[in-house]
Amino acid sequence: MLNSDSSWLYSSSMRNLSANGVPDHEVGTFPNQGNPNKIAAATVEAECT
């Protein structure tokens, strides 16, 4: 089972989000007949100033 993970770093001029893209809620069964893909962790990052 995968766990959702995210964090925020911030300063007076920057905000940075880092996450693994795993949902933090219950999802259906994957893979399945209509979708052969597995749920997997990914690198998700966003930065704004």
Phi, psi and omega in degrees: 000135178268150177245140175290139180217132177208157177208152176245134169243141182211155173220189181291342183234001185214146172233134181225123177254133175229131183210170179254002175075005180275130180301148177259024180221165180294139179235171178289186180271125178227144354290162176217182185299325181269348182211108184279002185273146175266152172283128183220154176291148178219163177269122179235122179222142176217141180224138174221153180241000000 
